[in-house]
């Protein structure tokens, strides 16, 4: 439904649900986003309710009938959840398996055992990037905080020298690399190829995370030279594990390093293999390509990783079959809010399209000299600064610029997704929950957090955005 809506809109073969002019539609967009911003920041309303009310406000300001606005919103919500909901759920299950089995700890300990001194920040960014592939940002932070604090304490490192690389690895994965919710929603909105987006996302992520992580951490450690907070070290205890935020105590046995790494990277390898086969063969009737189209689809790739994880992660950690079902159940409960926010974002996106806003952006942009990728980045930056939510910024920006992808090549559509993802990470500040998580865990003041965490997020956004624009000139 979403794909048809975008294609028909781009072809100008469907009438929007309102006949408002560009001026009224522009005011409607600003008013709708302003409603969402005020509800989230001023009235502290949940993002799901804020996006729902903002979508209805958008339709009202655009002069669309309320019943048609409701249909647009619910259609967008349904198609978005249908497209990415299962993938988010599978990613949550895999992340929970990785955490509860001790697989994450095994990766951490193995890499840290081979790192010391100057190589420690590089080890931390590697750990965070690997673990961050299947984990949501918040879960990754909670999982890695004990490691960051203990390494800083035992090695007598500046907290920022160790913490910034870890946070950079998690943040880059969250904003640029599927199967995280933001990139998945943007891929669905602009109908980009997931495998190509994944490949280009990793290509952009590597230099970005190096600059924002190990390189920037040198300066962050000079600006804010603080040790690991004693109150957090005491809360961690001897094991270095917390029992809050859904992170379990360390099990008696751990899975081996090799099988754990294989399980984490399996969906990435399968999806990249599909993209490579599609490029090399490019024949939908070819048997090899059809096989890889199946095993490299996000659903099958993630499902395969979860099933493999039962034998490579849970069984070696002593999990019997009676414990697997409760683990899955516990992994799904925390993502209910994420699914609703993502779904409501899809509803807002569809309302933007059906009211004619997408076509308006397409019409106006023809007269602008600004590149489409830069426009997408700027829109995502503006919404990120206003709402504080990278996910809200991603889904809203994707809905606004989706029509621009109609005439793009496969690679440029993927770059459009990455431009949106890069913009959604710009300058985290006081209206972002991640800002307060980092501040409290690291025991920083607001000013210290802005000098380190907020600047790091901005570096990620600018560097990744610049690399996306550079790649657009090459491929």
HULIN-V590037 format. One line per field, one symbol per residue. burial: # if it has 24 or more other C-alpha atoms within 12 Angstrom, else .. Layout:
# HULIN-V590037
burial = ???
This chain:
# HULIN-V590037
burial = .######.##.....###.#...###.##############....###################...##########################################.##.......##################################...##############################################################.##..######..##..#...###...######..####.####################..........#..##########################.#....#..##.###.##..#########################.........###################################.#.#######################.######.####...######################..#...
